């Protein structure tokens, strides 16, 4: 868990289900603070990925879609 103000939210390291993380994160963090909170919530590979791509997103739904593509379950 991480704290944003007095609010706690789940951390994500890429090893758990990305959809569960995103659903939990969206319930816990107001949309206008989501991008700032990602700097605290992401660890490991997702943190590195976010650090190199954060300037490419203007809207939350675009970020959510890309997170699912990058870290979601790959079906072969």
N, CA, C and O atoms as a Tripos MOL2 file, in Angstrom:
@<TRIPOS>MOLECULE
protein
  304   303    76     0     0
PROTEIN
NO_CHARGES

@<TRIPOS>ATOM
      1 N           0.8350   -1.1910    0.0000 N.3       1 UNK1
      2 CA          0.0000    0.0000    0.0000 C.3       1 UNK1
      3 C           0.8730    1.2450    0.0000 C.2       1 UNK1
      4 O           1.9780    1.2550    0.5430 O.2       1 UNK1
      5 N           0.3610    2.2700   -0.6080 N.am      2 UNK2
      6 CA          1.0370    3.5580   -0.6600 C.3       2 UNK2
      7 C           0.0430    4.6050   -0.1660 C.2       2 UNK2
      8 O          -1.1660    4.3820   -0.2110 O.2       2 UNK2
      9 N           0.5370    5.7270    0.2970 N.am      3 UNK3
     10 CA         -0.3510    6.7560    0.8370 C.3       3 UNK3
     11 C          -0.2740    8.0100   -0.0200 C.2       3 UNK3
     12 O           0.8140    8.5080   -0.3100 O.2       3 UNK3
     13 N          -1.4350    8.5190   -0.4250 N.am      4 UNK4
     14 CA         -1.5520    9.7790   -1.1460 C.3       4 UNK4
     15 C          -2.3970   10.6740   -0.2550 C.2       4 UNK4
     16 O          -3.6110   10.4920   -0.1600 O.2       4 UNK4
     17 N          -1.7680   11.6290    0.3910 N.am      5 UNK5
     18 CA         -2.4770   12.3900    1.4120 C.3       5 UNK5
     19 C          -2.7920   11.4330    2.5480 C.2       5 UNK5
     20 O          -1.8780   10.8230    3.1030 O.2       5 UNK5
     21 N          -4.0290   11.2900    2.9010 N.am      6 UNK6
     22 CA         -4.4360   10.3360    3.9300 C.3       6 UNK6
     23 C          -5.0080    9.0670    3.2990 C.2       6 UNK6
     24 O          -5.5020    8.1910    4.0090 O.2       6 UNK6
     25 N          -4.9440    8.9640    1.9850 N.am      7 UNK7
     26 CA         -5.5480    7.8590    1.2520 C.3       7 UNK7
     27 C          -4.4900    6.8070    0.9250 C.2       7 UNK7
     28 O          -3.4010    7.1370    0.4570 O.2       7 UNK7
     29 N          -4.8200    5.5290    1.1750 N.am      8 UNK8
     30 CA         -3.9250    4.4310    0.8350 C.3       8 UNK8
     31 C          -4.3770    3.8040   -0.4730 C.2       8 UNK8
     32 O          -5.5730    3.7120   -0.7480 O.2       8 UNK8
     33 N          -3.4020    3.3690   -1.2860 N.am      9 UNK9
     34 CA         -3.7470    2.6560   -2.4990 C.3       9 UNK9
     35 C          -2.7200    1.5620   -2.7710 C.2       9 UNK9
     36 O          -1.6100    1.5790   -2.2410 O.2       9 UNK9
     37 N          -3.1140    0.6310   -3.5960 N.am     10 UNK10
     38 CA         -2.3220   -0.5470   -3.8920 C.3      10 UNK10
     39 C          -1.1330   -0.2240   -4.7760 C.2      10 UNK10
     40 O          -1.2140    0.6300   -5.6600 O.2      10 UNK10
     41 N          -0.0310   -0.9140   -4.5300 N.am     11 UNK11
     42 CA          1.1530   -0.7890   -5.3700 C.3      11 UNK11
     43 C           1.0970   -1.8490   -6.4670 C.2      11 UNK11
     44 O           0.4490   -2.8830   -6.3050 O.2      11 UNK11
     45 N           1.7760   -1.5880   -7.5830 N.am     12 UNK12
     46 CA          1.7920   -2.5450   -8.6840 C.3      12 UNK12
     47 C           3.2170   -2.7320   -9.1840 C.2      12 UNK12
     48 O           3.9030   -1.7690   -9.5260 O.2      12 UNK12
     49 N           3.6550   -4.0050   -9.2220 N.am     13 UNK13
     50 CA          5.0130   -4.3220   -9.6650 C.3      13 UNK13
     51 C           5.0550   -5.1300  -10.9550 C.2      13 UNK13
     52 O           6.1290   -5.5430  -11.3930 O.2      13 UNK13
     53 N           3.8920   -5.3580  -11.5690 N.am     14 UNK14
     54 CA          3.8330   -6.1000  -12.8210 C.3      14 UNK14
     55 C           3.6630   -7.5930  -12.6410 C.2      14 UNK14
     56 O           3.4960   -8.3090  -13.6280 O.2      14 UNK14
     57 N           3.6990   -8.0870  -11.4120 N.am     15 UNK15
     58 CA          3.6160   -9.5180  -11.1650 C.3      15 UNK15
     59 C           2.1910   -9.9930  -10.8710 C.2      15 UNK15
     60 O           1.9210  -11.1940  -10.8740 O.2      15 UNK15
     61 N           1.3000   -9.0670  -10.6220 N.am     16 UNK16
     62 CA         -0.0880   -9.4210  -10.3290 C.3      16 UNK16
     63 C          -0.9730   -8.9790  -11.4830 C.2      16 UNK16
     64 O          -0.4890   -8.3930  -12.4500 O.2      16 UNK16
     65 N          -2.2420   -9.2510  -11.3870 N.am     17 UNK17
     66 CA         -3.1980   -8.9390  -12.4410 C.3      17 UNK17
     67 C          -3.3460   -7.4230  -12.6140 C.2      17 UNK17
     68 O          -3.7240   -6.7190  -11.6780 O.2      17 UNK17
     69 N          -3.0470   -6.9370  -13.8050 N.am     18 UNK18
     70 CA         -3.0930   -5.4960  -14.0720 C.3      18 UNK18
     71 C          -4.5140   -4.9590  -13.9810 C.2      18 UNK18
     72 O          -4.7090   -3.8230  -13.5490 O.2      18 UNK18
     73 N          -5.5190   -5.7520  -14.3790 N.am     19 UNK19
     74 CA         -6.9040   -5.2810  -14.3030 C.3      19 UNK19
     75 C          -7.3390   -5.0650  -12.8590 C.2      19 UNK19
     76 O          -8.0180   -4.0860  -12.5480 O.2      19 UNK19
     77 N          -6.9440   -5.9830  -11.9760 N.am     20 UNK20
     78 CA         -7.2820   -5.8110  -10.5610 C.3      20 UNK20
     79 C          -6.6150   -4.5700   -9.9930 C.2      20 UNK20
     80 O          -7.2280   -3.8220   -9.2310 O.2      20 UNK20
     81 N          -5.3520   -4.3480  -10.3670 N.am     21 UNK21
     82 CA         -4.6570   -3.1500   -9.9080 C.3      21 UNK21
     83 C          -5.3790   -1.8990  -10.3920 C.2      21 UNK21
     84 O          -5.6630   -1.0040   -9.5960 O.2      21 UNK21
     85 N          -5.6810   -1.8240  -11.6920 N.am     22 UNK22
     86 CA         -6.3160   -0.6360  -12.2470 C.3      22 UNK22
     87 C          -7.6910   -0.3830  -11.6200 C.2      22 UNK22
     88 O          -8.0280    0.7590  -11.3070 O.2      22 UNK22
     89 N          -8.4740   -1.4330  -11.4380 N.am     23 UNK23
     90 CA         -9.7950   -1.2720  -10.8130 C.3      23 UNK23
     91 C          -9.6670   -0.7340   -9.3940 C.2      23 UNK23
     92 O         -10.3880    0.1880   -9.0100 O.2      23 UNK23
     93 N          -8.7590   -1.3010   -8.6200 N.am     24 UNK24
     94 CA         -8.5430   -0.8610   -7.2420 C.3      24 UNK24
     95 C          -8.0150    0.5710   -7.2120 C.2      24 UNK24
     96 O          -8.4930    1.3960   -6.4330 O.2      24 UNK24
     97 N          -7.0420    0.8620   -8.0460 N.am     25 UNK25
     98 CA         -6.4240    2.1780   -8.1200 C.3      25 UNK25
     99 C          -7.4740    3.2420   -8.4520 C.2      25 UNK25
    100 O          -7.4970    4.3070   -7.8350 O.2      25 UNK25
    101 N          -8.3330    2.9550   -9.4190 N.am     26 UNK26
    102 CA         -9.3500    3.9190   -9.8260 C.3      26 UNK26
    103 C         -10.3950    4.1580   -8.7440 C.2      26 UNK26
    104 O         -10.9530    5.2510   -8.6610 O.2      26 UNK26
    105 N         -10.6660    3.1640   -7.9230 N.am     27 UNK27
    106 CA        -11.6060    3.3530   -6.8070 C.3      27 UNK27
    107 C         -10.9780    4.2020   -5.7050 C.2      27 UNK27
    108 O         -11.6840    4.9140   -4.9900 O.2      27 UNK27
    109 N          -9.6610    4.1300   -5.5660 N.am     28 UNK28
    110 CA         -8.9740    4.7700   -4.4390 C.3      28 UNK28
    111 C          -8.4100    6.1550   -4.7460 C.2      28 UNK28
    112 O          -8.2090    6.9550   -3.8320 O.2      28 UNK28
    113 N          -8.1520    6.4450   -6.0120 N.am     29 UNK29
    114 CA         -7.4990    7.7080   -6.3800 C.3      29 UNK29
    115 C          -8.4140    8.4990   -7.3140 C.2      29 UNK29
    116 O          -8.8710    7.9620   -8.3240 O.2      29 UNK29
    117 N          -8.6880    9.7630   -6.9950 N.am     30 UNK30
    118 CA         -9.5010   10.5820   -7.9000 C.3      30 UNK30
    119 C          -8.8250   10.7010   -9.2700 C.2      30 UNK30
    120 O          -7.6010   10.7960   -9.3580 O.2      30 UNK30
    121 N          -9.6350   10.6950  -10.3400 N.am     31 UNK31
    122 CA         -9.0770   10.6910  -11.6950 C.3      31 UNK31
    123 C          -8.1190   11.8550  -11.9490 C.2      31 UNK31
    124 O          -7.1340   11.6970  -12.6700 O.2      31 UNK31
    125 N          -8.3970   13.0140  -11.3680 N.am     32 UNK32
    126 CA         -7.5100   14.1570  -11.6150 C.3      32 UNK32
    127 C          -6.1670   14.0310  -10.8820 C.2      32 UNK32
    128 O          -5.3000   14.8890  -11.0500 O.2      32 UNK32
    129 N          -5.9800   12.9790  -10.0730 N.am     33 UNK33
    130 CA         -4.7120   12.7390   -9.3970 C.3      33 UNK33
    131 C          -4.0360   11.4360   -9.8430 C.2      33 UNK33
    132 O          -2.9550   11.0960   -9.3630 O.2      33 UNK33
    133 N          -4.6730   10.7230  -10.7500 N.am     34 UNK34
    134 CA         -4.1570    9.4020  -11.1340 C.3      34 UNK34
    135 C          -2.7380    9.4490  -11.6860 C.2      34 UNK34
    136 O          -1.8900    8.6600  -11.2700 O.2      34 UNK34
    137 N          -2.4710   10.3500  -12.6030 N.am     35 UNK35
    138 CA         -1.1290   10.3740  -13.2030 C.3      35 UNK35
    139 C          -0.0510   10.6850  -12.1660 C.2      35 UNK35
    140 O           1.0230   10.0830  -12.1970 O.2      35 UNK35
    141 N          -0.3190   11.6130  -11.2490 N.am     36 UNK36
    142 CA          0.6600   11.9230  -10.2130 C.3      36 UNK36
    143 C           0.8430   10.7330   -9.2680 C.2      36 UNK36
    144 O           1.9640   10.4430   -8.8490 O.2      36 UNK36
    145 N          -0.2320   10.0560   -8.9370 N.am     37 UNK37
    146 CA         -0.1640    8.9360   -8.0030 C.3      37 UNK37
    147 C           0.5810    7.7360   -8.5840 C.2      37 UNK37
    148 O           1.1320    6.9320   -7.8320 O.2      37 UNK37
    149 N           0.6050    7.6040   -9.9090 N.am     38 UNK38
    150 CA          1.3270    6.4820  -10.5180 C.3      38 UNK38
    151 C           2.8080    6.5160  -10.1720 C.2      38 UNK38
    152 O           3.4310    5.4610  -10.0460 O.2      38 UNK38
    153 N           3.3800    7.6880  -10.0160 N.am     39 UNK39
    154 CA          4.7920    7.7870   -9.6290 C.3      39 UNK39
    155 C           5.0530    7.0970   -8.2980 C.2      39 UNK39
    156 O           6.1600    6.6190   -8.0560 O.2      39 UNK39
    157 N           4.0490    7.0420   -7.4370 N.am     40 UNK40
    158 CA          4.1800    6.3900   -6.1380 C.3      40 UNK40
    159 C           3.7190    4.9390   -6.1590 C.2      40 UNK40
    160 O           4.2350    4.1190   -5.4000 O.2      40 UNK40
    161 N           2.7620    4.6100   -7.0110 N.am     41 UNK41
    162 CA          2.1280    3.2910   -6.9890 C.3      41 UNK41
    163 C           2.8800    2.2290   -7.7810 C.2      41 UNK41
    164 O           2.7660    1.0410   -7.4820 O.2      41 UNK41
    165 N           3.6420    2.6390   -8.7800 N.am     42 UNK42
    166 CA          4.2950    1.6530   -9.6400 C.3      42 UNK42
    167 C           5.6960    1.3180   -9.1540 C.2      42 UNK42
    168 O           6.4300    2.1850   -8.6790 O.2      42 UNK42
    169 N           6.0520    0.0490   -9.2800 N.am     43 UNK43
    170 CA          7.3630   -0.4650   -8.8860 C.3      43 UNK43
    171 C           7.9200   -1.3160  -10.0190 C.2      43 UNK43
    172 O           7.1660   -1.7670  -10.8820 O.2      43 UNK43
    173 N           9.2050   -1.5370  -10.0270 N.am     44 UNK44
    174 CA          9.8320   -2.4500  -10.9720 C.3      44 UNK44
    175 C           9.6280   -2.0330  -12.4230 C.2      44 UNK44
    176 O           9.6950   -0.8500  -12.7570 O.2      44 UNK44
    177 N           9.3780   -3.0150  -13.2750 N.am     45 UNK45
    178 CA          9.2170   -2.7690  -14.7050 C.3      45 UNK45
    179 C           8.0980   -1.7770  -15.0170 C.2      45 UNK45
    180 O           8.3060   -0.8980  -15.8540 O.2      45 UNK45
    181 N           6.9080   -1.8700  -14.3840 N.am     46 UNK46
    182 CA          5.8820   -0.8640  -14.6710 C.3      46 UNK46
    183 C           6.3350    0.5660  -14.3420 C.2      46 UNK46
    184 O           5.9600    1.5050  -15.0440 O.2      46 UNK46
    185 N           7.1290    0.7360  -13.2940 N.am     47 UNK47
    186 CA          7.6330    2.0730  -12.9460 C.3      47 UNK47
    187 C           8.5910    2.5740  -14.0230 C.2      47 UNK47
    188 O           8.5390    3.7410  -14.4110 O.2      47 UNK47
    189 N           9.4500    1.7040  -14.4950 N.am     48 UNK48
    190 CA         10.3790    2.0780  -15.5710 C.3      48 UNK48
    191 C           9.5880    2.4390  -16.8250 C.2      48 UNK48
    192 O           9.8500    3.4630  -17.4560 O.2      48 UNK48
    193 N           8.6110    1.5900  -17.1890 N.am     49 UNK49
    194 CA          7.7940    1.8300  -18.3720 C.3      49 UNK49
    195 C           7.0720    3.1690  -18.2550 C.2      49 UNK49
    196 O           7.0770    3.9580  -19.2000 O.2      49 UNK49
    197 N           6.4520    3.4330  -17.1090 N.am     50 UNK50
    198 CA          5.7390    4.6810  -16.8820 C.3      50 UNK50
    199 C           6.6900    5.8710  -17.0040 C.2      50 UNK50
    200 O           6.3460    6.8830  -17.6140 O.2      50 UNK50
    201 N           7.8780    5.7500  -16.4270 N.am     51 UNK51
    202 CA          8.8480    6.8410  -16.4890 C.3      51 UNK51
    203 C           9.2510    7.2100  -17.9050 C.2      51 UNK51
    204 O           9.5330    8.3750  -18.1860 O.2      51 UNK51
    205 N           9.2790    6.2400  -18.7920 N.am     52 UNK52
    206 CA          9.6740    6.5200  -20.1850 C.3      52 UNK52
    207 C           8.5040    6.8890  -21.0890 C.2      52 UNK52
    208 O           8.7160    7.3780  -22.1990 O.2      52 UNK52
    209 N           7.2670    6.6630  -20.6320 N.am     53 UNK53
    210 CA          6.1010    6.9210  -21.4780 C.3      53 UNK53
    211 C           5.1130    7.9420  -20.9310 C.2      53 UNK53
    212 O           4.1540    8.2860  -21.6230 O.2      53 UNK53
    213 N           5.3110    8.4320  -19.7260 N.am     54 UNK54
    214 CA          4.3000    9.2860  -19.0910 C.3      54 UNK54
    215 C           3.9630   10.5450  -19.8730 C.2      54 UNK54
    216 O           2.8400   11.0410  -19.7790 O.2      54 UNK54
    217 N           4.8920   11.0630  -20.6290 N.am     55 UNK55
    218 CA          4.6160   12.2810  -21.4000 C.3      55 UNK55
    219 C           3.7500   12.0210  -22.6300 C.2      55 UNK55
    220 O           3.3400   12.9660  -23.3040 O.2      55 UNK55
    221 N           3.4670   10.7600  -22.9290 N.am     56 UNK56
    222 CA          2.6760   10.4050  -24.1040 C.3      56 UNK56
    223 C           1.1760   10.3550  -23.8310 C.2      56 UNK56
    224 O           0.3910   10.1670  -24.7610 O.2      56 UNK56
    225 N           0.7640   10.5200  -22.5770 N.am     57 UNK57
    226 CA         -0.6440   10.3560  -22.2320 C.3      57 UNK57
    227 C          -1.2720   11.6540  -21.7610 C.2      57 UNK57
    228 O          -0.7380   12.3560  -20.9020 O.2      57 UNK57
    229 N          -2.4260   11.9530  -22.3530 N.am     58 UNK58
    230 CA         -3.2140   13.1100  -21.9280 C.3      58 UNK58
    231 C          -4.4700   12.6780  -21.1960 C.2      58 UNK58
    232 O          -5.0110   13.4310  -20.3870 O.2      58 UNK58
    233 N          -4.9370   11.4690  -21.4750 N.am     59 UNK59
    234 CA         -6.1820   10.9920  -20.8960 C.3      59 UNK59
    235 C          -5.9790    9.6540  -20.2220 C.2      59 UNK59
    236 O          -5.1900    8.8280  -20.6810 O.2      59 UNK59
    237 N          -6.7040    9.4410  -19.1170 N.am     60 UNK60
    238 CA         -6.5610    8.2280  -18.3210 C.3      60 UNK60
    239 C          -6.9080    6.9690  -19.1150 C.2      60 UNK60
    240 O          -6.2220    5.9570  -18.9790 O.2      60 UNK60
    241 N          -7.9550    7.0090  -19.9380 N.am     61 UNK61
    242 CA         -8.3630    5.8090  -20.6660 C.3      61 UNK61
    243 C          -7.2720    5.3410  -21.6350 C.2      61 UNK61
    244 O          -7.1440    4.1420  -21.8840 O.2      61 UNK61
    245 N          -6.4850    6.2720  -22.1830 N.am     62 UNK62
    246 CA         -5.3660    5.8900  -23.0540 C.3      62 UNK62
    247 C          -4.3080    5.1360  -22.2520 C.2      62 UNK62
    248 O          -3.7820    4.1180  -22.7020 O.2      62 UNK62
    249 N          -4.0050    5.6450  -21.0610 N.am     63 UNK63
    250 CA         -3.0180    4.9910  -20.2040 C.3      63 UNK63
    251 C          -3.5040    3.5950  -19.8000 C.2      63 UNK63
    252 O          -2.7470    2.6270  -19.8610 O.2      63 UNK63
    253 N          -4.7460    3.5010  -19.3970 N.am     64 UNK64
    254 CA         -5.3130    2.2200  -18.9710 C.3      64 UNK64
    255 C          -5.2120    1.1810  -20.0960 C.2      64 UNK64
    256 O          -4.8340    0.0360  -19.8500 O.2      64 UNK64
    257 N          -5.5470    1.5760  -21.3140 N.am     65 UNK65
    258 CA         -5.4690    0.6680  -22.4570 C.3      65 UNK65
    259 C          -4.0420    0.1780  -22.6810 C.2      65 UNK65
    260 O          -3.8260   -1.0090  -22.9250 O.2      65 UNK65
    261 N          -3.0750    1.0760  -22.6010 N.am     66 UNK66
    262 CA         -1.6810    0.6900  -22.8180 C.3      66 UNK66
    263 C          -1.1480   -0.1870  -21.6890 C.2      66 UNK66
    264 O          -0.3570   -1.0970  -21.9380 O.2      66 UNK66
    265 N          -1.5650    0.0720  -20.4630 N.am     67 UNK67
    266 CA         -1.1530   -0.7990  -19.3540 C.3      67 UNK67
    267 C          -1.6650   -2.2160  -19.5640 C.2      67 UNK67
    268 O          -0.9550   -3.1860  -19.2990 O.2      67 UNK67
    269 N          -2.8860   -2.3310  -20.0340 N.am     68 UNK68
    270 CA         -3.4370   -3.6650  -20.3080 C.3      68 UNK68
    271 C          -2.6600   -4.3530  -21.4240 C.2      68 UNK68
    272 O          -2.4140   -5.5570  -21.3570 O.2      68 UNK68
    273 N          -2.2790   -3.6090  -22.4330 N.am     69 UNK69
    274 CA         -1.5010   -4.2020  -23.5290 C.3      69 UNK69
    275 C          -0.1080   -4.6280  -23.0550 C.2      69 UNK69
    276 O           0.3770   -5.6990  -23.4190 O.2      69 UNK69
    277 N           0.5260   -3.7880  -22.2480 N.am     70 UNK70
    278 CA          1.8880   -4.0600  -21.7980 C.3      70 UNK70
    279 C           1.9690   -5.1350  -20.7200 C.2      70 UNK70
    280 O           2.8750   -5.9680  -20.7450 O.2      70 UNK70
    281 N           1.0340   -5.1250  -19.7760 N.am     71 UNK71
    282 CA          1.1630   -5.9660  -18.5830 C.3      71 UNK71
    283 C           0.0130   -6.9550  -18.3800 C.2      71 UNK71
    284 O           0.0000   -7.7030  -17.4020 O.2      71 UNK71
    285 N          -0.9540   -6.9570  -19.3090 N.am     72 UNK72
    286 CA         -2.0690   -7.8890  -19.2050 C.3      72 UNK72
    287 C          -1.6420   -9.2990  -19.6070 C.2      72 UNK72
    288 O          -0.5460   -9.5060  -20.1290 O.2      72 UNK72
    289 N          -2.5100  -10.2430  -19.3590 N.am     73 UNK73
    290 CA         -2.2290  -11.6330  -19.7340 C.3      73 UNK73
    291 C          -2.1750  -11.7510  -21.2450 C.2      73 UNK73
    292 O          -3.1220  -11.3910  -21.9440 O.2      73 UNK73
    293 N          -1.0770  -12.2490  -21.7300 N.am     74 UNK74
    294 CA         -0.8970  -12.4590  -23.1620 C.3      74 UNK74
    295 C          -1.5160  -13.8050  -23.5400 C.2      74 UNK74
    296 O          -1.1930  -14.8270  -22.9350 O.2      74 UNK74
    297 N          -2.3890  -13.8090  -24.5200 N.am     75 UNK75
    298 CA         -2.9900  -15.0560  -24.9900 C.3      75 UNK75
    299 C          -2.3090  -15.4330  -26.2970 C.2      75 UNK75
    300 O          -2.2350  -14.6320  -27.2290 O.2      75 UNK75
    301 N          -1.8210  -16.6480  -26.3500 N.am     76 UNK76
    302 CA         -1.0920  -17.1030  -27.5390 C.3      76 UNK76
    303 C          -1.9840  -17.9750  -28.3810 C.2      76 UNK76
    304 O          -1.5600  -18.4610  -29.4300 O.2      76 UNK76
@<TRIPOS>BOND
     1     1     2 1
     2     2     3 1
     3     3     4 2
     4     3     5 am
     5     5     6 1
     6     6     7 1
     7     7     8 2
     8     7     9 am
     9     9    10 1
    10    10    11 1
    11    11    12 2
    12    11    13 am
    13    13    14 1
    14    14    15 1
    15    15    16 2
    16    15    17 am
    17    17    18 1
    18    18    19 1
    19    19    20 2
    20    19    21 am
    21    21    22 1
    22    22    23 1
    23    23    24 2
    24    23    25 am
    25    25    26 1
    26    26    27 1
    27    27    28 2
    28    27    29 am
    29    29    30 1
    30    30    31 1
    31    31    32 2
    32    31    33 am
    33    33    34 1
    34    34    35 1
    35    35    36 2
    36    35    37 am
    37    37    38 1
    38    38    39 1
    39    39    40 2
    40    39    41 am
    41    41    42 1
    42    42    43 1
    43    43    44 2
    44    43    45 am
    45    45    46 1
    46    46    47 1
    47    47    48 2
    48    47    49 am
    49    49    50 1
    50    50    51 1
    51    51    52 2
    52    51    53 am
    53    53    54 1
    54    54    55 1
    55    55    56 2
    56    55    57 am
    57    57    58 1
    58    58    59 1
    59    59    60 2
    60    59    61 am
    61    61    62 1
    62    62    63 1
    63    63    64 2
    64    63    65 am
    65    65    66 1
    66    66    67 1
    67    67    68 2
    68    67    69 am
    69    69    70 1
    70    70    71 1
    71    71    72 2
    72    71    73 am
    73    73    74 1
    74    74    75 1
    75    75    76 2
    76    75    77 am
    77    77    78 1
    78    78    79 1
    79    79    80 2
    80    79    81 am
    81    81    82 1
    82    82    83 1
    83    83    84 2
    84    83    85 am
    85    85    86 1
    86    86    87 1
    87    87    88 2
    88    87    89 am
    89    89    90 1
    90    90    91 1
    91    91    92 2
    92    91    93 am
    93    93    94 1
    94    94    95 1
    95    95    96 2
    96    95    97 am
    97    97    98 1
    98    98    99 1
    99    99   100 2
   100    99   101 am
   101   101   102 1
   102   102   103 1
   103   103   104 2
   104   103   105 am
   105   105   106 1
   106   106   107 1
   107   107   108 2
   108   107   109 am
   109   109   110 1
   110   110   111 1
   111   111   112 2
   112   111   113 am
   113   113   114 1
   114   114   115 1
   115   115   116 2
   116   115   117 am
   117   117   118 1
   118   118   119 1
   119   119   120 2
   120   119   121 am
   121   121   122 1
   122   122   123 1
   123   123   124 2
   124   123   125 am
   125   125   126 1
   126   126   127 1
   127   127   128 2
   128   127   129 am
   129   129   130 1
   130   130   131 1
   131   131   132 2
   132   131   133 am
   133   133   134 1
   134   134   135 1
   135   135   136 2
   136   135   137 am
   137   137   138 1
   138   138   139 1
   139   139   140 2
   140   139   141 am
   141   141   142 1
   142   142   143 1
   143   143   144 2
   144   143   145 am
   145   145   146 1
   146   146   147 1
   147   147   148 2
   148   147   149 am
   149   149   150 1
   150   150   151 1
   151   151   152 2
   152   151   153 am
   153   153   154 1
   154   154   155 1
   155   155   156 2
   156   155   157 am
   157   157   158 1
   158   158   159 1
   159   159   160 2
   160   159   161 am
   161   161   162 1
   162   162   163 1
   163   163   164 2
   164   163   165 am
   165   165   166 1
   166   166   167 1
   167   167   168 2
   168   167   169 am
   169   169   170 1
   170   170   171 1
   171   171   172 2
   172   171   173 am
   173   173   174 1
   174   174   175 1
   175   175   176 2
   176   175   177 am
   177   177   178 1
   178   178   179 1
   179   179   180 2
   180   179   181 am
   181   181   182 1
   182   182   183 1
   183   183   184 2
   184   183   185 am
   185   185   186 1
   186   186   187 1
   187   187   188 2
   188   187   189 am
   189   189   190 1
   190   190   191 1
   191   191   192 2
   192   191   193 am
   193   193   194 1
   194   194   195 1
   195   195   196 2
   196   195   197 am
   197   197   198 1
   198   198   199 1
   199   199   200 2
   200   199   201 am
   201   201   202 1
   202   202   203 1
   203   203   204 2
   204   203   205 am
   205   205   206 1
   206   206   207 1
   207   207   208 2
   208   207   209 am
   209   209   210 1
   210   210   211 1
   211   211   212 2
   212   211   213 am
   213   213   214 1
   214   214   215 1
   215   215   216 2
   216   215   217 am
   217   217   218 1
   218   218   219 1
   219   219   220 2
   220   219   221 am
   221   221   222 1
   222   222   223 1
   223   223   224 2
   224   223   225 am
   225   225   226 1
   226   226   227 1
   227   227   228 2
   228   227   229 am
   229   229   230 1
   230   230   231 1
   231   231   232 2
   232   231   233 am
   233   233   234 1
   234   234   235 1
   235   235   236 2
   236   235   237 am
   237   237   238 1
   238   238   239 1
   239   239   240 2
   240   239   241 am
   241   241   242 1
   242   242   243 1
   243   243   244 2
   244   243   245 am
   245   245   246 1
   246   246   247 1
   247   247   248 2
   248   247   249 am
   249   249   250 1
   250   250   251 1
   251   251   252 2
   252   251   253 am
   253   253   254 1
   254   254   255 1
   255   255   256 2
   256   255   257 am
   257   257   258 1
   258   258   259 1
   259   259   260 2
   260   259   261 am
   261   261   262 1
   262   262   263 1
   263   263   264 2
   264   263   265 am
   265   265   266 1
   266   266   267 1
   267   267   268 2
   268   267   269 am
   269   269   270 1
   270   270   271 1
   271   271   272 2
   272   271   273 am
   273   273   274 1
   274   274   275 1
   275   275   276 2
   276   275   277 am
   277   277   278 1
   278   278   279 1
   279   279   280 2
   280   279   281 am
   281   281   282 1
   282   282   283 1
   283   283   284 2
   284   283   285 am
   285   285   286 1
   286   286   287 1
   287   287   288 2
   288   287   289 am
   289   289   290 1
   290   290   291 1
   291   291   292 2
   292   291   293 am
   293   293   294 1
   294   294   295 1
   295   295   296 2
   296   295   297 am
   297   297   298 1
   298   298   299 1
   299   299   300 2
   300   299   301 am
   301   301   302 1
   302   302   303 1
   303   303   304 2
@<TRIPOS>SUBSTRUCTURE
     1 UNK1         2 RESIDUE 1 A UNK
     2 UNK2         6 RESIDUE 1 A UNK
     3 UNK3        10 RESIDUE 1 A UNK
     4 UNK4        14 RESIDUE 1 A UNK
     5 UNK5        18 RESIDUE 1 A UNK
     6 UNK6        22 RESIDUE 1 A UNK
     7 UNK7        26 RESIDUE 1 A UNK
     8 UNK8        30 RESIDUE 1 A UNK
     9 UNK9        34 RESIDUE 1 A UNK
    10 UNK10       38 RESIDUE 1 A UNK
    11 UNK11       42 RESIDUE 1 A UNK
    12 UNK12       46 RESIDUE 1 A UNK
    13 UNK13       50 RESIDUE 1 A UNK
    14 UNK14       54 RESIDUE 1 A UNK
    15 UNK15       58 RESIDUE 1 A UNK
    16 UNK16       62 RESIDUE 1 A UNK
    17 UNK17       66 RESIDUE 1 A UNK
    18 UNK18       70 RESIDUE 1 A UNK
    19 UNK19       74 RESIDUE 1 A UNK
    20 UNK20       78 RESIDUE 1 A UNK
    21 UNK21       82 RESIDUE 1 A UNK
    22 UNK22       86 RESIDUE 1 A UNK
    23 UNK23       90 RESIDUE 1 A UNK
    24 UNK24       94 RESIDUE 1 A UNK
    25 UNK25       98 RESIDUE 1 A UNK
    26 UNK26      102 RESIDUE 1 A UNK
    27 UNK27      106 RESIDUE 1 A UNK
    28 UNK28      110 RESIDUE 1 A UNK
    29 UNK29      114 RESIDUE 1 A UNK
    30 UNK30      118 RESIDUE 1 A UNK
    31 UNK31      122 RESIDUE 1 A UNK
    32 UNK32      126 RESIDUE 1 A UNK
    33 UNK33      130 RESIDUE 1 A UNK
    34 UNK34      134 RESIDUE 1 A UNK
    35 UNK35      138 RESIDUE 1 A UNK
    36 UNK36      142 RESIDUE 1 A UNK
    37 UNK37      146 RESIDUE 1 A UNK
    38 UNK38      150 RESIDUE 1 A UNK
    39 UNK39      154 RESIDUE 1 A UNK
    40 UNK40      158 RESIDUE 1 A UNK
    41 UNK41      162 RESIDUE 1 A UNK
    42 UNK42      166 RESIDUE 1 A UNK
    43 UNK43      170 RESIDUE 1 A UNK
    44 UNK44      174 RESIDUE 1 A UNK
    45 UNK45      178 RESIDUE 1 A UNK
    46 UNK46      182 RESIDUE 1 A UNK
    47 UNK47      186 RESIDUE 1 A UNK
    48 UNK48      190 RESIDUE 1 A UNK
    49 UNK49      194 RESIDUE 1 A UNK
    50 UNK50      198 RESIDUE 1 A UNK
    51 UNK51      202 RESIDUE 1 A UNK
    52 UNK52      206 RESIDUE 1 A UNK
    53 UNK53      210 RESIDUE 1 A UNK
    54 UNK54      214 RESIDUE 1 A UNK
    55 UNK55      218 RESIDUE 1 A UNK
    56 UNK56      222 RESIDUE 1 A UNK
    57 UNK57      226 RESIDUE 1 A UNK
    58 UNK58      230 RESIDUE 1 A UNK
    59 UNK59      234 RESIDUE 1 A UNK
    60 UNK60      238 RESIDUE 1 A UNK
    61 UNK61      242 RESIDUE 1 A UNK
    62 UNK62      246 RESIDUE 1 A UNK
    63 UNK63      250 RESIDUE 1 A UNK
    64 UNK64      254 RESIDUE 1 A UNK
    65 UNK65      258 RESIDUE 1 A UNK
    66 UNK66      262 RESIDUE 1 A UNK
    67 UNK67      266 RESIDUE 1 A UNK
    68 UNK68      270 RESIDUE 1 A UNK
    69 UNK69      274 RESIDUE 1 A UNK
    70 UNK70      278 RESIDUE 1 A UNK
    71 UNK71      282 RESIDUE 1 A UNK
    72 UNK72      286 RESIDUE 1 A UNK
    73 UNK73      290 RESIDUE 1 A UNK
    74 UNK74      294 RESIDUE 1 A UNK
    75 UNK75      298 RESIDUE 1 A UNK
    76 UNK76      302 RESIDUE 1 A UNK
